[in-house]
Amino acid sequence: MKRPRLTLGAISSLPIHPLLVAAYPVVFLFAANAAEQITLEPLWRPLLMAVGAAALVMMLLYALTGNWRRAGLLTTVLMIGFFGYGHAWNAAASVLDSQWRLIVAWALLIVIGLFAAWRATAHLVPITRGLNLVAALALILNSGSVAGTMVAFGAVQPTPPTAGGPLRLTPNDPGELPDVYYIILDRYPGERALRETYGYDNTAFLQGLEQRGFTIAHHAHANYIKTPLSLSSSLNLSYLDPDALKAEASSGDDREPVQRTLRDHLAVTTALKALGYRYYHISNWWTPTTTNVDADRVFHYEGQDEFSTVLAQTTLLRAITEPEAAPTDPWDWNVLREHTRYELNALDEVPELPGPKFTFAHLLLPHPPWTIDADGSPMDRAQVDAQGDKESMVRYLRYGNDRVLDAVDRILDHSGPNAIIMIQADEGPFPARYQDDEWGFEWRDATDAELEEKFGILFAMRVPGADLEAAGFSQDITPVNTFRVIFNAAFGTDLPMMPNRSWAHEDLHHFYDFFEITDRLQDG
């Protein structure tokens, strides 16, 4: 008996479209944000989950219907209904005051779609072939976009380290190397902005740091306006080359060239690892700092990353978990809250690990959304809306202050009194006018108060037994000099201080078009 031949027509009528349809929204969203993702790592988990769920649903429906093509068509309707809801809400939000009307209408559309799929018995083969073709073409086009972005900017592999590295550290006692902590509190404002814009006196926290051996730079400012620019500069002890970054960028708003540097071999980590330091990396949900090629151990909350969080909010989960959430807020606040708590707990854990160690912790405190109240209880959207952005930020900041002081105490208990601790913001909060029109805001039109709010930062340095002023510390220091001071004070270098300068960029469409604002930042 001859086996039936597997012809092209037979293959094309196999119901693979449910798997392709499930994969498409994941790949589409990733393609739209490929330059922000740096690597393909965030793609795989949600992609496998989506395709696996589609396969499972189709098998269950086959068990009920006894027909693979009908089961496939029903599954595709369900996949479109599940993955399309969030996009439909974003489109309809301007005319609807609540999701509930859309939820009802969307459920009705799914029911109609399932009924039509069930009744399409006579046309299952041509429908299956057509859906296979359309879904395959859409997926191929977006997959090509992802691959092109990753390869074009070298995001698949890190940049090779410079042989030997230009920075040589020669500590006085190589056998007694102090643990080093670099704690970034994202968008933590400076004293003046907190006092004048937010109406909050931060003296108690700063005095708490001083009592623990910190020196505060009361007039410190950020060098740059955004996190990747700031961190790339401070961790490489140098200013950025905007012309080189623009040459690598695919467009004026392409941030990938500078974001990629945060995962590569950085001057600070390379120099410390050459001395025998272990590098512990505590990351948040923001993809560019989730890991680094030099890290010996990465602490990262695995519940959900940035990409998966945004993806979930484009699905029917948006209606199920947060039916009252605004369309402009794609975040799952519960997930972000757990990220923050995990990072703070990791900062408590690291001091007990073997040293000498360098710990980099990027904490989204008091970066919005403000998910935790001053007493540690959850804050939700309704509370934030009721009390306003400024009060909400201050409450989140107060929670962070308490947790950071506790973390410093644990560091001193376990790493010892010689621990070097740097607590610093990468940038300040964005002014209200910017938040109202992020992509349209032109920084040349910013007021002095808005520039101070954005560029004034927390800067607290602890290097026991060192003459920090002799090492280069000043009250108006900027982050480019952070490790120049630390290495001069404790690691035998004689690095010259870079001039303390600050740059804004034109707008988000001209990310690397810097203009200097140093003279406009007035010390209060």
C-alpha positions as CSV (number, residue, x, y, z in Angstrom):
1,M,0.0,0.0,0.0
2,K,1.4,3.3,-1.1
3,R,1.8,6.2,1.4
4,P,0.0,9.4,0.4
5,R,2.4,12.0,-1.1
6,L,2.9,15.1,1.0
7,T,2.3,17.7,-1.7
8,L,2.8,21.5,-1.5
9,G,-1.0,21.8,-1.6
10,A,-1.4,19.5,1.4
11,I,1.3,21.3,3.4
12,S,-0.2,24.7,2.6
13,S,-3.6,23.6,4.0
14,L,-2.1,22.5,7.4
15,P,-3.5,24.8,10.1
16,I,-0.3,26.5,11.2
17,H,-1.8,30.0,11.2
18,P,-2.8,29.9,14.9
19,L,0.9,29.6,15.8
20,L,1.9,32.3,13.4
21,V,-0.9,34.6,14.6
22,A,0.1,34.1,18.2
23,A,3.8,34.8,17.4
24,Y,3.0,37.9,15.3
25,P,2.0,40.4,18.1
26,V,5.1,39.4,20.1
27,V,7.5,39.9,17.2
28,F,5.7,43.0,16.0
29,L,6.0,44.8,19.4
30,F,9.6,43.7,19.6
31,A,10.3,44.9,16.1
32,A,8.8,48.3,17.0
33,N,11.1,48.6,20.0
34,A,14.1,46.6,18.7
35,A,16.5,49.5,19.2
36,E,15.4,49.8,22.8
37,Q,15.9,46.1,23.6
38,I,19.7,45.7,22.9
39,T,19.5,41.9,22.7
40,L,17.1,39.2,21.7
41,E,16.9,37.9,25.2
42,P,13.6,39.5,26.2
43,L,11.9,38.1,23.1
44,W,12.2,34.4,23.7
45,R,10.1,33.8,26.8
46,P,6.9,35.6,25.7
47,L,7.3,34.2,22.2
48,L,7.5,30.6,23.4
49,M,4.6,31.2,25.8
50,A,2.4,32.7,23.1
51,V,3.1,29.9,20.6
52,G,2.8,27.2,23.2
53,A,-0.5,28.6,24.4
54,A,-1.9,28.6,20.9
55,A,-0.8,25.0,20.3
56,L,-2.4,23.9,23.5
57,V,-5.7,25.7,22.7
58,M,-5.8,24.2,19.2
59,M,-5.2,20.7,20.6
60,L,-8.0,21.1,23.1
61,L,-10.4,22.4,20.4
62,Y,-9.4,19.5,18.1
63,A,-10.4,17.1,20.9
64,L,-13.8,18.8,21.0
65,T,-14.3,19.2,17.2
66,G,-12.4,16.3,15.7
67,N,-11.2,18.6,12.9
68,W,-7.8,20.2,12.8
69,R,-8.7,23.0,10.4
70,R,-11.8,24.0,12.3
71,A,-9.9,23.9,15.6
72,G,-7.2,26.1,14.0
73,L,-9.7,28.6,12.8
74,L,-11.4,28.8,16.2
75,T,-7.9,29.2,17.8
76,T,-6.9,32.0,15.5
77,V,-10.1,33.9,16.4
78,L,-9.2,33.5,20.1
79,M,-5.6,34.6,19.5
80,I,-6.7,37.7,17.6
81,G,-9.2,38.5,20.4
82,F,-6.6,38.0,23.1
83,F,-3.7,39.9,21.6
84,G,-5.7,42.6,19.8
85,Y,-7.6,44.0,22.8
86,G,-5.0,46.4,24.1
87,H,-4.4,47.9,20.7
88,A,-8.2,48.4,20.3
89,W,-8.4,50.2,23.6
90,N,-5.5,52.5,22.8
91,A,-7.3,53.4,19.6
92,A,-10.7,53.9,21.2
93,A,-9.6,55.6,24.5
94,S,-10.0,59.1,23.1
95,V,-13.7,58.6,22.6
96,L,-14.6,56.2,25.4
97,D,-14.5,57.2,29.1
98,S,-14.2,53.6,30.4
99,Q,-12.9,50.3,29.2
100,W,-16.2,48.5,30.1
101,R,-18.0,49.4,26.9
102,L,-15.1,48.2,24.8
103,I,-14.9,45.0,26.9
104,V,-18.5,44.2,26.2
105,A,-18.2,45.0,22.5
106,W,-14.9,43.0,22.2
107,A,-16.5,40.0,23.9
108,L,-19.4,40.2,21.4
109,L,-17.0,40.4,18.5
110,I,-15.1,37.3,19.7
111,V,-18.4,35.4,20.0
112,I,-19.4,36.4,16.5
113,G,-16.0,35.4,15.2
114,L,-16.2,32.0,16.9
115,F,-19.6,31.4,15.5
116,A,-18.5,32.3,11.9
117,A,-15.4,30.0,12.3
118,W,-17.6,27.2,13.4
119,R,-20.0,27.6,10.5
120,A,-17.2,27.9,7.8
121,T,-17.2,24.1,7.1
122,A,-17.4,24.3,3.3
123,H,-14.5,26.7,3.0
124,L,-12.0,25.5,5.6
125,V,-9.2,24.6,3.1
126,P,-9.0,27.9,1.2
127,I,-9.5,29.9,4.4
128,T,-6.7,27.9,6.1
129,R,-4.3,28.4,3.1
130,G,-5.1,32.2,3.0
131,L,-4.6,32.7,6.7
132,N,-1.3,30.7,6.6
133,L,0.0,32.9,3.8
134,V,-1.0,36.2,5.3
135,A,0.3,35.3,8.8
136,A,3.6,34.0,7.5
137,L,4.3,37.1,5.4
138,A,3.5,39.4,8.3
139,L,5.7,37.4,10.6
140,I,8.6,37.2,8.1
141,L,8.5,41.0,7.5
142,N,8.7,41.8,11.3
143,S,11.3,39.1,12.0
144,G,13.5,40.6,9.2
145,S,13.1,44.0,10.9
146,V,14.3,42.6,14.2
147,A,17.2,40.7,12.7
148,G,18.3,43.8,10.7
149,T,18.3,46.0,13.8
150,M,20.2,43.5,15.9
151,V,22.9,42.8,13.3
152,A,23.2,46.4,12.1
153,F,24.1,47.7,15.5
154,G,26.1,44.7,16.7
155,A,23.6,44.1,19.6
156,V,24.0,40.3,19.3
157,Q,27.5,40.3,20.6
158,P,29.2,42.7,23.0
159,T,32.1,44.9,22.0
160,P,35.4,43.2,22.7
161,P,37.3,44.7,25.7
162,T,40.3,46.8,25.1
163,A,43.4,44.6,25.7
164,G,44.7,45.3,29.2
165,G,42.5,48.4,29.6
166,P,43.8,52.0,29.9
167,L,43.0,52.3,33.6
168,R,45.5,50.9,36.1
169,L,44.6,50.8,39.8
170,T,47.4,50.4,42.3
171,P,45.9,50.3,45.8
172,N,48.2,50.7,48.8
173,D,47.3,47.3,50.2
174,P,46.2,44.8,47.5
175,G,45.4,42.3,50.3
176,E,42.8,44.5,51.9
177,L,40.6,45.7,49.1
178,P,37.5,47.5,50.2
179,D,34.1,46.5,48.9
180,V,32.7,49.1,46.5
181,Y,29.1,50.0,46.0
182,Y,27.7,52.2,43.2
183,I,24.0,52.7,44.0
184,I,22.0,54.7,41.4
185,L,18.7,56.2,42.6
186,D,17.0,57.0,39.2
187,R,15.6,60.5,38.9
188,Y,16.4,61.4,42.5
189,P,16.2,65.3,42.6
190,G,18.8,67.6,44.1
191,E,18.1,69.5,47.4
192,R,17.1,72.7,45.7
193,A,14.5,71.2,43.3
194,L,13.1,69.1,46.2
195,R,12.7,72.2,48.3
196,E,11.5,74.7,45.6
197,T,9.5,72.5,43.2
198,Y,8.3,69.7,45.5
199,G,8.1,71.6,48.8
200,Y,10.1,68.9,50.6
201,D,13.1,69.3,53.0
202,N,15.4,66.3,52.6
203,T,17.7,67.3,55.4
204,A,17.0,64.3,57.7
205,F,18.1,61.8,55.0
206,L,21.2,63.7,54.1
207,Q,22.2,64.0,57.8
208,G,21.6,60.3,58.1
209,L,24.1,59.7,55.4
210,E,26.6,62.1,56.9
211,Q,26.3,60.3,60.2
212,R,27.3,57.1,58.4
213,G,30.4,58.7,56.9
214,F,29.1,60.2,53.6
215,T,30.2,63.5,52.1
216,I,27.3,65.3,50.3
217,A,27.8,67.4,47.2
218,H,25.0,69.9,47.8
219,H,25.2,71.5,44.4
220,A,25.8,68.4,42.2
221,H,24.3,68.2,38.7
222,A,23.9,65.6,36.1
223,N,26.1,65.7,33.0
224,Y,23.3,64.5,30.7
225,I,19.6,64.5,30.5
226,K,18.8,60.7,30.2
227,T,19.9,57.6,32.0
228,P,21.9,55.8,29.2
229,L,23.9,59.0,28.5
230,S,24.6,59.6,32.2
231,L,25.6,56.0,33.2
232,S,27.7,55.4,30.1
233,S,29.6,58.6,30.9
234,S,30.1,58.0,34.7
235,L,31.0,54.3,34.3
236,N,33.6,55.1,31.6
237,L,35.0,58.2,33.4
238,S,34.7,60.3,30.3
239,Y,32.3,62.5,28.3
240,L,30.5,61.1,25.4
241,D,31.3,61.6,21.7
242,P,28.0,62.8,20.2
243,D,29.4,62.7,16.6
244,A,30.3,59.0,17.0
245,L,27.0,58.1,18.5
246,K,25.1,60.0,15.7
247,A,27.1,58.1,13.1
248,E,26.0,54.8,14.6
249,A,22.4,55.8,15.1
250,S,19.8,54.8,12.4
251,S,17.8,58.0,13.2
252,G,17.7,61.0,15.4
253,D,15.8,59.2,18.1
254,D,17.7,55.9,18.0
255,R,19.1,55.4,21.5
256,E,20.6,51.9,20.9
257,P,24.2,53.0,20.3
258,V,24.6,54.5,23.8
259,Q,22.3,51.9,25.5
260,R,24.5,49.1,24.1
261,T,27.5,50.5,25.9
262,L,25.8,49.8,29.3
263,R,26.1,46.0,28.7
264,D,29.7,46.1,27.4
265,H,33.0,46.2,29.1
266,L,32.9,49.5,31.1
267,A,36.1,51.2,32.3
268,V,35.1,51.0,36.0
269,T,34.2,47.3,36.0
270,T,37.2,46.3,33.8
271,A,39.6,48.1,36.2
272,L,38.2,46.6,39.4
273,K,37.9,43.1,38.0
274,A,41.6,43.3,37.0
275,L,42.3,43.7,40.7
276,G,40.3,40.5,41.5
277,Y,37.0,42.1,42.4
278,R,33.8,40.1,41.8
279,Y,31.1,42.1,40.1
280,Y,27.5,41.9,41.4
281,H,24.9,43.5,39.2
282,I,21.5,44.5,40.6
283,S,19.1,45.5,37.8
284,N,15.5,46.7,37.4
285,W,13.0,46.2,34.7
286,W,14.7,48.6,32.3
287,T,16.2,46.4,29.6
288,P,19.6,48.2,28.9
289,T,20.8,47.7,32.5
290,T,19.4,44.2,33.1
291,T,22.9,42.7,32.8
292,N,26.5,43.4,31.9
293,V,29.0,41.1,30.2
294,D,31.5,41.5,33.1
295,A,29.0,40.6,35.8
296,D,29.8,37.5,37.9
297,R,26.2,37.4,39.2
298,V,23.1,39.3,38.1
299,F,20.2,39.9,40.5
300,H,17.1,40.5,38.4
301,Y,13.4,39.9,39.2
302,E,12.3,37.2,36.9
303,G,8.5,37.6,37.3
304,Q,8.3,40.0,34.3
305,D,10.7,42.2,32.4
306,E,10.0,45.5,30.7
307,F,9.1,44.1,27.3
308,S,6.8,41.4,28.8
309,T,5.1,44.0,30.9
310,V,4.3,46.2,27.9
311,L,3.3,43.2,25.8
312,A,0.8,42.0,28.5
313,Q,-0.8,45.4,28.4
314,T,-1.5,45.1,24.7
315,T,-3.6,41.9,25.4
316,L,-6.9,41.1,27.0
317,L,-5.0,40.9,30.3
318,R,-5.3,44.7,30.3
319,A,-9.1,44.4,30.7
320,I,-8.9,41.6,33.2
321,T,-6.2,42.9,35.6
322,E,-6.7,46.7,35.4
323,P,-10.0,47.7,33.6
324,E,-9.7,51.3,34.9
325,A,-6.0,51.9,33.7
326,A,-5.5,54.8,31.5
327,P,-4.3,54.1,27.9
328,T,-1.3,56.3,28.4
329,D,-0.1,54.1,31.3
330,P,1.0,50.7,29.9
331,W,2.6,49.5,33.1
332,D,1.5,46.7,35.5
333,W,2.1,48.5,38.8
334,N,2.1,45.3,40.7
335,V,5.0,43.9,38.6
336,L,7.0,47.1,39.0
337,R,6.4,47.2,42.7
338,E,7.8,43.7,43.0
339,H,10.8,44.7,40.9
340,T,11.6,47.5,43.3
341,R,11.2,45.3,46.4
342,Y,13.3,42.6,44.9
343,E,16.1,45.0,44.0
344,L,16.2,46.4,47.6
345,N,16.2,42.9,49.1
346,A,19.1,42.0,46.8
347,L,21.0,45.1,48.0
348,D,20.4,43.7,51.5
349,E,21.8,40.3,50.4
350,V,24.9,41.3,48.5
351,P,26.9,42.5,51.5
352,E,27.0,38.9,52.9
353,L,28.6,37.6,49.7
354,P,32.3,37.0,49.4
355,G,34.6,39.9,48.4
356,P,36.3,41.9,47.4
357,K,33.2,42.9,45.4
358,F,32.0,45.7,43.2
359,T,28.2,46.1,43.3
360,F,26.2,48.1,40.8
361,A,22.6,48.7,41.8
362,H,20.2,50.6,39.5
363,L,17.1,51.3,41.5
364,L,14.1,53.0,40.0
365,L,13.6,55.1,43.1
366,P,12.0,57.7,43.0
367,H,11.4,57.1,39.2
368,P,7.7,56.9,38.3
369,P,5.3,55.2,38.5
370,W,5.2,55.7,42.3
371,T,4.0,52.3,43.4
372,I,5.0,52.3,47.1
373,D,3.9,54.7,49.9
374,A,6.2,56.2,52.5
375,D,5.3,53.5,55.0
376,G,5.9,50.6,52.5
377,S,2.3,50.0,51.7
378,P,1.2,49.8,48.0
379,M,0.2,53.0,46.2
380,D,-2.3,52.5,43.3
381,R,-3.4,54.8,40.4
382,A,-6.4,56.1,42.3
383,Q,-4.3,57.2,45.2
384,V,-1.7,58.9,43.0
385,D,-4.4,60.6,41.0
386,A,-6.0,61.9,44.2
387,Q,-2.8,63.2,45.8
388,G,-1.0,64.4,42.7
389,D,2.4,63.7,41.1
390,K,4.5,65.8,43.5
391,E,3.1,64.3,46.7
392,S,3.3,60.8,45.2
393,M,6.9,61.2,44.3
394,V,7.8,62.5,47.7
395,R,6.1,59.6,49.4
396,Y,8.0,57.1,47.2
397,L,11.2,59.0,47.9
398,R,10.7,58.8,51.6
399,Y,10.2,55.1,51.4
400,G,13.4,54.9,49.4
401,N,15.3,57.0,51.9
402,D,14.4,54.6,54.7
403,R,15.3,51.5,52.8
404,V,18.6,53.0,51.5
405,L,19.7,53.9,55.0
406,D,18.9,50.4,56.2
407,A,20.9,49.0,53.2
408,V,23.9,51.2,54.1
409,D,23.8,49.9,57.7
410,R,23.8,46.3,56.4
411,I,26.7,47.1,54.1
412,L,28.7,48.5,57.0
413,D,27.8,45.5,59.2
414,H,29.0,42.9,56.6
415,S,31.4,44.7,54.3
416,G,33.0,46.5,57.2
417,P,33.8,50.1,58.0
418,N,36.1,50.5,55.1
419,A,33.4,50.0,52.5
420,I,33.3,52.5,49.7
421,I,29.7,53.5,48.9
422,M,28.5,55.9,46.2
423,I,24.8,56.9,46.2
424,Q,24.0,59.0,43.2
425,A,21.2,60.0,40.8
426,D,21.7,59.7,37.1
427,E,19.3,62.5,36.4
428,G,16.5,64.4,38.1
429,P,12.7,64.2,37.5
430,F,11.2,65.5,34.3
431,P,9.3,68.8,34.6
432,A,5.5,68.8,34.4
433,R,5.5,70.6,31.0
434,Y,7.8,67.8,29.6
435,Q,5.5,65.1,30.9
436,D,2.6,66.7,29.2
437,D,4.3,66.6,25.8
438,E,7.3,64.3,26.0
439,W,8.1,64.2,22.3
440,G,7.2,67.8,21.5
441,F,9.1,69.4,24.4
442,E,12.1,71.5,23.3
443,W,14.8,71.8,25.9
444,R,16.1,75.1,24.6
445,D,12.8,76.6,25.8
446,A,13.1,75.2,29.3
447,T,13.1,77.6,32.2
448,D,16.0,77.7,34.7
449,A,13.7,76.1,37.3
450,E,12.9,73.2,34.9
451,L,16.6,72.7,34.1
452,E,17.4,72.7,37.8
453,E,14.7,70.1,38.4
454,K,16.0,67.9,35.7
455,F,19.8,68.3,36.3
456,G,20.0,68.8,40.1
457,I,20.8,65.4,41.6
458,L,21.6,63.5,44.8
459,F,25.4,62.9,45.2
460,A,26.7,61.2,48.4
461,M,30.1,59.7,48.5
462,R,31.7,57.5,51.3
463,V,35.5,56.8,51.1
464,P,36.7,56.2,54.6
465,G,40.0,57.8,55.6
466,A,40.4,59.8,52.4
467,D,40.9,63.4,51.7
468,L,38.2,63.8,49.1
469,E,38.9,67.4,48.3
470,A,42.5,66.5,47.5
471,A,41.2,63.6,45.4
472,G,39.1,66.0,43.3
473,F,35.7,66.2,45.2
474,S,33.8,69.5,45.0
475,Q,30.4,70.8,45.9
476,D,29.4,71.2,42.2
477,I,30.8,67.8,41.1
478,T,29.2,65.9,38.2
479,P,29.0,62.1,37.7
480,V,31.8,62.0,35.1
481,N,34.2,62.6,38.0
482,T,32.6,60.1,40.5
483,F,35.1,57.3,40.0
484,R,38.0,59.7,39.2
485,V,37.6,60.8,42.8
486,I,37.1,57.3,44.2
487,F,40.1,55.9,42.3
488,N,42.3,58.8,43.3
489,A,41.3,58.5,47.0
490,A,41.5,54.8,47.4
491,F,43.2,53.1,44.4
492,G,46.4,55.0,43.9
493,T,45.6,56.9,40.7
494,D,46.2,60.5,39.9
495,L,43.5,61.1,37.5
496,P,42.8,64.7,36.5
497,M,39.3,66.0,37.1
498,M,37.1,66.6,34.0
499,P,35.5,70.0,33.9
500,N,32.0,69.8,35.5
501,R,29.7,70.4,32.5
502,S,26.1,69.6,31.7
503,W,24.3,69.1,28.4
504,A,20.7,68.9,27.4
505,H,19.6,67.7,23.9
506,E,17.3,69.5,21.5
507,D,14.4,67.0,22.0
508,L,13.8,63.3,21.8
509,H,13.9,63.4,18.0
510,H,17.5,64.7,18.2
511,F,18.9,62.5,21.0
512,Y,22.6,63.3,20.4
513,D,22.3,67.0,19.5
514,F,23.7,68.3,22.7
515,F,23.9,71.9,23.8
516,E,25.6,73.1,27.0
517,I,23.6,74.4,29.9
518,T,26.3,74.6,32.6
519,D,26.0,78.4,33.0
520,R,22.2,78.2,33.5
521,L,22.4,75.9,36.4
522,Q,22.6,78.2,39.4
523,D,23.7,77.1,42.8
524,G,21.1,77.8,45.5
